[in-house]
Amino acid sequence: MDAVFHALADESRRTILDALATGPRSAGQLADALPIARPGVSRHLRVLREAGLVEVEQQAQRRIYSLRPDAFADADAWLARHRELWSQRLDALHTEVARGRRTARKTSSTNTTGRTT
């Protein structure tokens, strides 16, 4: 999973993954469509392949790259656990902020009128 997150940490590699999401492409097609030189695209594809995010198929003289969606499963499961944790914490924070606002309004109302409304 470390290799997946390392691969995803680079914007150029994420751009390549976005391009491959529309369908398989050769390294040349990716280089033509992206603001990255061919050697750079090849290096990024190697990192993505080693992380298991893309697979390559040899077709005559060309290598065709495509996504391996199952490779995202472990990373997605890890993120889902943490997303749930943070969602719960943010919900609790939202509740406390709302409670604080109600208390502040009541205190302000009491101070202004001299009585509770």
C-alpha positions in Angstrom: 0.0 0.0 0.0 3.0 2.3 0.6 3.9 2.1 -3.1 0.3 3.0 -4.1 0.4 6.2 -1.9 3.9 7.0 -3.1 2.7 6.7 -6.7 -0.4 8.8 -6.0 1.6 11.5 -4.3 2.9 12.8 -7.6 0.6 15.1 -9.7 2.0 13.9 -13.0 1.2 10.3 -12.1 -2.3 11.2 -11.0 -2.7 13.0 -14.4 -1.6 9.8 -16.1 -4.1 7.8 -14.1 -6.9 10.3 -15.0 -6.0 9.9 -18.7 -6.0 6.1 -18.4 -9.4 6.2 -16.7 -10.9 6.9 -20.1 -9.3 3.8 -21.6 -6.0 2.1 -22.4 -3.2 4.2 -24.0 0.3 3.7 -25.2 3.1 5.7 -23.6 3.4 7.7 -26.8 -0.3 8.6 -26.7 0.0 9.7 -23.0 3.1 11.8 -23.8 1.3 13.5 -26.7 -1.7 14.3 -24.5 0.2 15.5 -21.4 2.7 18.2 -20.8 5.4 15.6 -19.9 8.3 14.5 -22.1 8.2 10.9 -23.2 11.1 9.8 -20.9 9.2 11.3 -18.0 6.0 9.5 -18.9 8.0 6.3 -19.1 9.5 6.8 -15.7 6.1 7.6 -14.2 4.5 4.6 -15.9 7.2 2.4 -14.4 6.4 3.7 -10.9 2.6 3.2 -11.5 3.3 -0.3 -12.8 5.5 -1.3 -9.9 2.8 0.0 -7.5 0.3 -2.3 -9.3 -1.9 0.6 -10.4 -1.5 0.0 -14.1 -0.8 -3.0 -16.2 1.0 -3.2 -19.5 0.2 -5.3 -22.6 2.7 -5.7 -25.4 1.0 -5.2 -28.8 3.5 -5.5 -31.6 6.0 -2.6 -31.1 3.8 -0.8 -28.6 3.1 -1.2 -24.9 -0.5 -0.4 -24.0 -1.1 0.7 -20.5 -4.4 0.4 -18.6 -5.7 0.8 -15.1 -5.9 -2.0 -12.6 -8.9 -0.8 -10.5 -8.5 -3.6 -8.0 -5.1 -2.1 -7.0 -7.0 0.8 -5.4 -9.0 -1.5 -3.1 -6.5 -1.7 -0.2 -5.9 2.0 -0.2 -9.6 2.8 -0.5 -10.3 0.5 2.5 -7.7 2.2 4.6 -9.0 5.6 3.6 -12.6 4.6 4.3 -11.6 3.6 7.9 -10.0 7.0 8.5 -12.7 8.9 6.6 -15.3 7.4 9.1 -13.1 8.3 12.1 -12.7 11.9 10.9 -16.4 12.1 9.9 -17.4 11.2 13.4 -15.0 13.7 14.9 -16.1 16.5 12.6 -19.8 15.7 13.4 -19.0 15.9 17.2 -17.1 19.2 16.6 -20.1 20.6 14.6 -22.4 19.7 17.5 -20.1 21.4 20.0 -19.8 24.5 17.9 -23.6 24.7 17.5 -24.0 24.2 21.3 -21.5 26.9 21.9 -23.4 29.3 19.7 -26.7 28.6 21.4 -25.0 29.2 24.8 -23.4 32.4 23.5 -26.8 33.7 22.3 -28.5 32.9 25.6 -25.7 34.6 27.5 -25.8 37.6 25.2 -29.6 37.8 25.5 -29.4 37.7 29.3 -26.7 40.4 29.4 -28.6 42.7 27.1 -32.1 42.5 28.6 -31.2 41.6 32.2 -33.4 38.6 32.0 -33.6 35.3 30.2 -35.7 35.0 27.1 
